[in-house]
Amino acid sequence: MAEVIDIDDPADLRVADFRDLNSADRRPDLPGGKGLVVAEGVVVAQRMLSSRFRPFALFGVERRYEQLAEDLAGVDVPYYRTTAEVMAEVVGFHLNRGVLAVARRPAELTVEQALAGANTVAVLEGVNDHENIGSVFRNAAGLGADAVLFGDRCSDPLYRRAVRVSMGHVLRIPFAQLPALPEGLNVLRERGFQIIALTPNPKERTLAEAMTGEKVALLLGAEGPGLTEETMAASDIRARIPMTPGTDSLNVATAAAMAFYERVRVP
């Protein structure tokens, strides 16, 4: 079992990696700082434990330790056990989920590694909202998408909020950074992917009509501006999700979910 170490002093240096999680200039998950990956809650911690992001420490209350006991069997990491009050002083706010796990960032996957065995991938351009990124990963996990690739101007998928909103699936679904778009799409084209740019344009064919490839890459842009015209022009085809007249667009994570569903729905 993991070694259980009781912490009763919020200033204890052993829990320094969990400190000030809501402080913009001291957060441990900033890539330019400690660059740690933080998992919140039992489910996300469980997914971290079974991922390539292996935690080096956990910090939480007794009840969460009991819930994680089976997952921690044979795991050589400390579990810093404390009270909810001490935990709140350390992290900077009351954490309802009652447990945190931290891991160091491993080497980033290459595009080739992320695409190994993949048939359905999402390509994001300019998506800088962490909750949307987390939701895309959660939708990908639930609807069978194999990987997520990041184009230009996207936010960090390992930001604490993105990890939490993804329910830990960002730790399990392969992701990688594409070369600059639109040229980077050639990496997918060379591997036999049909490249589909999603657009709300009612003049384009529906996604169900457009999706014909055995392997498909779905391009999704940021809310508001959407995909750049250069990236859409470099796709194989543009396609839309049918919407009620007068509706200008869908949330990007919702659009991704519907596209993933259409992909698994079509025989």
C-alpha positions in Angstrom: 0.0 0.0 0.0 1.0 3.6 -0.4 2.7 5.0 2.7 0.3 7.1 4.7 1.8 10.2 6.3 -0.3 12.5 8.5 0.0 16.2 7.9 -1.3 18.6 10.6 0.7 21.7 9.7 -0.3 23.7 6.6 3.3 24.9 6.3 4.7 21.4 6.1 7.1 21.4 3.1 6.1 17.9 2.2 2.9 19.2 0.7 4.5 22.2 -1.1 3.5 20.8 -4.5 -0.1 21.1 -3.6 0.1 24.7 -2.4 -1.7 27.8 -3.8 -3.5 26.1 -6.6 -5.6 29.1 -7.2 -2.7 31.6 -7.3 -2.0 32.8 -10.8 1.7 33.3 -10.3 2.4 30.3 -8.1 0.3 27.5 -9.4 2.3 24.3 -9.7 0.6 23.3 -13.0 2.0 26.1 -15.0 4.3 24.7 -17.8 6.9 27.4 -17.1 6.9 26.7 -13.3 7.0 23.3 -11.8 5.0 22.0 -14.7 3.1 19.5 -12.6 -0.1 17.7 -13.6 -2.8 17.9 -10.9 -5.7 15.5 -10.6 -8.7 16.4 -8.4 -11.1 13.9 -6.9 -11.2 10.1 -6.6 -12.1 9.3 -10.2 -9.5 11.6 -11.8 -6.9 10.3 -9.4 -7.8 6.7 -10.3 -7.3 7.6 -14.0 -4.0 9.2 -13.3 -2.9 6.1 -11.5 -3.6 4.0 -14.6 -2.1 6.4 -17.1 1.4 7.4 -18.3 1.1 10.4 -15.9 2.2 8.4 -12.8 1.6 10.4 -9.6 4.5 10.9 -7.2 2.3 11.9 -4.2 -1.4 12.2 -3.1 -2.8 14.6 -0.6 -6.3 14.2 0.9 -8.6 13.3 3.7 -9.1 9.9 5.3 -12.4 9.1 3.5 -10.8 9.5 0.1 -7.9 7.3 1.1 -10.3 4.6 2.0 -12.0 5.0 -1.4 -8.6 4.7 -3.2 -7.3 1.9 -1.1 -7.6 -0.8 -3.9 -6.0 1.5 -6.5 -3.1 2.3 -4.2 -2.3 -1.3 -3.5 1.3 -1.9 -4.6 1.8 1.7 -5.5 4.9 3.2 -4.0 3.8 6.8 -3.4 3.1 8.7 -0.2 -0.5 9.6 0.7 -0.4 12.7 2.8 -3.4 12.4 5.0 -4.9 15.5 6.5 -8.1 17.2 7.6 -10.4 19.2 5.2 -9.4 22.4 7.2 -5.7 21.9 6.8 -6.1 20.9 3.1 -8.0 24.1 2.5 -5.2 26.2 4.0 -2.6 24.4 1.8 -4.4 24.5 -1.6 -6.0 28.0 -1.0 -9.7 27.0 -1.1 -12.0 24.3 0.2 -11.7 21.2 -2.0 -15.0 19.3 -2.0 -13.4 16.4 -3.9 -11.1 15.8 -0.9 -8.1 14.4 -2.7 -5.4 15.6 -5.1 -2.7 13.7 -6.9 0.3 15.2 -8.7 2.5 13.9 -11.5 5.4 15.3 -13.4 4.8 15.9 -17.1 6.3 13.2 -19.2 7.8 13.8 -22.6 5.2 15.0 -25.1 4.0 12.5 -27.6 4.9 12.9 -31.2 2.1 13.1 -33.7 3.1 9.7 -34.9 2.7 8.2 -31.4 -0.6 10.0 -30.9 -2.0 8.7 -34.2 -0.8 5.1 -33.8 -3.9 2.9 -34.5 -6.2 6.0 -34.6 -9.2 6.1 -36.9 -11.0 9.2 -35.5 -9.2 12.3 -34.3 -10.1 15.8 -33.4 -7.9 18.7 -34.5 -8.4 21.9 -32.5 -7.4 25.3 -33.8 -7.5 28.4 -31.5 -9.4 26.6 -28.7 -8.2 28.5 -25.6 -11.0 27.7 -23.1 -9.8 25.1 -20.7 -13.3 23.8 -19.9 -14.0 23.3 -23.6 -10.7 21.4 -24.0 -11.5 19.2 -21.1 -15.0 18.6 -22.4 -13.6 17.6 -25.8 -11.5 14.9 -24.2 -14.4 13.7 -22.1 -16.6 13.5 -25.2 -13.8 11.8 -27.1 -13.5 9.1 -24.4 -17.3 8.5 -24.3 -17.8 8.4 -28.1 -14.8 6.5 -29.3 -12.5 9.2 -30.7 -8.9 8.0 -30.6 -6.7 11.1 -30.3 -6.7 14.9 -30.1 -4.3 17.1 -32.0 -3.6 20.7 -31.2 -3.1 23.3 -33.9 -2.2 27.0 -33.4 -3.3 29.1 -30.4 -4.7 26.4 -28.2 -4.5 26.4 -24.4 -2.6 23.8 -22.3 -4.6 20.6 -22.0 -2.9 19.7 -18.8 -4.1 22.8 -17.0 -5.8 21.7 -13.7 -9.2 22.8 -14.8 -8.9 21.0 -18.2 -7.9 17.8 -16.4 -10.8 18.1 -14.0 -13.4 18.8 -16.6 -12.2 15.9 -18.7 -12.7 13.6 -15.8 -9.1 12.6 -16.2 -9.5 11.4 -19.8 -6.9 14.0 -21.0 -4.5 11.7 -19.1 -5.5 8.7 -21.1 -6.4 9.8 -24.7 -3.3 10.5 -26.7 -2.7 14.1 -27.8 0.1 15.9 -29.6 1.0 19.3 -31.1 0.6 19.5 -34.9 3.1 21.6 -36.9 1.7 25.0 -37.8 -1.6 25.0 -39.6 -2.7 24.7 -42.4 0.6 23.0 -43.5 0.4 20.6 -40.6 -2.7 18.9 -42.0 -0.4 17.2 -44.5 0.8 15.0 -41.6 -2.8 13.6 -41.4 -3.3 13.5 -45.2 -0.2 11.4 -45.6 -1.6 8.9 -43.2 -4.8 8.5 -45.1 -7.1 10.7 -43.0 -10.1 12.4 -44.6 -9.9 15.9 -43.3 -13.3 17.5 -42.5 -13.6 21.1 -41.5 -16.7 21.8 -39.4 -18.6 25.0 -40.3 -22.0 26.4 -39.4 -22.5 27.4 -43.1 -25.9 26.2 -44.0 -24.9 25.8 -47.7 -22.4 23.1 -46.9 -23.3 19.4 -46.9 -24.1 17.7 -43.6 -21.5 15.8 -41.7 -23.4 12.6 -42.3 -23.1 13.2 -46.1 -19.5 14.3 -46.0 -18.0 11.6 -43.7 -16.8 8.9 -46.1 -13.2 8.1 -45.0 -12.1 5.0 -43.2 -10.0 7.4 -41.1 -11.3 10.8 -40.3 -9.8 14.0 -38.8 -12.4 16.5 -37.6 -11.3 20.2 -37.6 -12.8 22.3 -34.9 -12.2 26.0 -34.3 -12.6 28.4 -31.3 -16.0 29.8 -30.4 -16.7 33.0 -32.2 -14.0 33.0 -34.9 -14.1 29.3 -35.7 -11.5 27.8 -38.1 -9.4 30.2 -40.1 -10.2 30.4 -43.8 -6.7 29.1 -44.6 -7.3 25.9 -42.5 -10.7 25.3 -44.0 -9.3 25.8 -47.5 -6.7 23.1 -46.7 -9.3 20.6 -45.6 -10.7 17.9 -48.0 -14.3 19.0 -47.4 -16.4 21.3 -45.3 -19.4 20.0 -43.4 -22.0 21.2 -41.0 -24.1 19.9 -38.2 -27.8 20.6 -39.0 -29.1 23.3 -36.6 -32.4 25.1 -36.1 -32.7 28.2 -38.3 -31.5 31.3 -36.6 -28.9 29.5 -34.5 -25.4 30.7 -35.5 -23.2 28.0 -33.9 -22.8 25.3 -31.2 -20.4 25.2 -28.4 -17.1 23.7 -29.7 -17.2 20.8 -27.2 -20.9 20.1 -28.1 -20.1 20.2 -31.8 -17.2 17.7 -31.2 -19.5 15.4 -29.3 -22.1 15.4 -32.1 -19.3 14.8 -34.7 -17.9 11.9 -32.7 -21.4 10.5 -32.4 -22.1 10.8 -36.1 -18.8 9.0 -36.7 -19.8 6.0 -34.6 -23.4 6.1 -35.7 -22.6 5.7 -39.4 -22.0 2.0 -40.3 
